[in-house]
């Protein structure tokens, strides 16, 4: 694992409704923060990519947190285009096909797979057809990802069926 520079260990979430507010925060934080996450709320301003370009022009790193989820080929092409923008990280949903296409097209972009949203609760899992709690689902997903990575890790027997 590569060493992470100290100044890159803090990622500041620009979870505000307007680009002007995001820019004000960046200007206030100045050199104390080098890495920013921009998410879906800012996408809806219509100025998302202008903000991303502005951050990159200021030598800031950008984490594009849009949790892409679509047909794998579409996500792959989206990641390929995003990899040309200067963004550092992007999120996709942790579906196998999506992860494969993103990996094929990521270039230098680092792609993070979201396996389960932290807002999921028992009712959501019931709606999705999972007969387990959120913790068991996360362990199930983790164990499958580890198998694919050819890593061995002992996990307790889980009671999750779908």
WOURSUL-V539177 format. One record per backbone hydrogen bond with DSSP energy under -1.0 kcal/mol. NH is the residue of the N-H (numbers start at 1). CO is the residue of the C=O. E is the energy in kcal/mol with one decimal. If there is no record, write none. Layout:
nh=[NH/NH]
co=[CO/CO]
e=[E/E]
This chain:
nh=[8/9/12/14/15/16/22/23/24/25/26/27/28/29/30/32/36/37/38/43/44/45/46/51/52/53/54/55/56/57/58/59/60/61/63/64/65/66/68/75/76/77/78/79/80/81/82/83/84/85/88/89/90/91/92/93/94/99/100/101/102/103/104/105/109/110/112/114/120/125/126/127/128/129/130/131/137/138/139/140/141/142/143/144/145/146/147/148/149/150/151]
co=[5/6/35/37/13/14/18/19/20/21/22/23/24/25/26/29/61/12/63/39/40/42/43/47/48/49/50/51/52/53/54/56/55/34/36/89/38/64/91/71/72/73/74/75/76/77/78/79/81/82/62/62/110/64/112/68/114/95/96/97/98/99/100/101/106/88/90/92/117/121/122/123/124/126/125/161/133/134/135/136/137/138/139/140/141/142/143/144/145/147/146]
e=[-1.6/-1.5/-2.7/-2.8/-1.6/-1.6/-1.8/-2.8/-2.2/-2.2/-2.3/-2.7/-2.3/-2.7/-1.9/-2.5/-2.6/-2.6/-2.6/-1.1/-1.3/-1.5/-1.5/-2.4/-2.4/-2.4/-2.3/-2.6/-2.5/-2.5/-1.1/-1.8/-2.3/-3.1/-3.0/-2.9/-2.5/-1.0/-2.2/-2.2/-2.7/-2.2/-2.3/-2.8/-2.2/-2.2/-2.7/-2.4/-1.3/-2.0/-2.7/-1.7/-1.7/-1.5/-2.3/-2.4/-2.8/-2.6/-2.3/-2.2/-2.6/-2.4/-1.9/-1.1/-2.4/-2.7/-3.0/-3.2/-1.8/-2.2/-2.3/-2.4/-1.9/-1.1/-2.9/-2.8/-2.1/-2.5/-2.2/-2.4/-2.7/-2.7/-2.6/-2.0/-2.5/-2.6/-2.0/-1.9/-1.4/-1.4/-2.4]
